[in-house]
Amino acid sequence: MEPKVYLTMTVNFGDQPAGCMALTAKRGTADLYKDIDEEAADKLKKDNYVDDIASGAESKVEAIRVSENMEKIMSHGGFSLKNTVMSGDKEKIIKILGTNWDAENDKLFLEVRINTSQKIKGVRKEPDISLEEVKENFPEVLTKRIIWRVVL
């Protein structure tokens, strides 16, 4: 009598190796289907951080071609990519590589919140200060304690 073989087709939510397995599968898919477009396959393996692919090209036409071929390659592995955003696109501010990106103006920027109020049980007593309010509400004397309140 032959033994029965069972196969798991998905990784259960919360399993520790899920991210590593997805990354390995993505790289393997890029290697298997690099004949579609070797440049796109290479970018899939090298130009990414977690679930963002941040890459570039010499022209918008070239970028569109590579992006479309990345999608073709990944579809063979059962993956679907998020929408592609390119420099100059009229998009709302998006998060990429841990920072904010204004695609229309092609600028990366950090969102900074300033709050010099005291914490009570880990919660600030007052709301964050807007950029316009910083000068108005800036303390007359800047002490180490105030700086540590902002930093921590």
HUJOMO-V517774 format. One line per field, one symbol per residue. phi: phi as a letter, one per 20 degrees, with the letter a starting at -180 (. if undefined). A space follows every 50 residues. Layout:
phi=???
//
This chain:
phi=.ffeddceecefgnfgfgffffffffffffffdfffafffffffedebbl ddddcbbfbfffffgfffffffgfffeneceffedcgnfecffceblmce cefgelcebeedddbeffdclndffcffefgfegffdfffdedgffffff fe
//
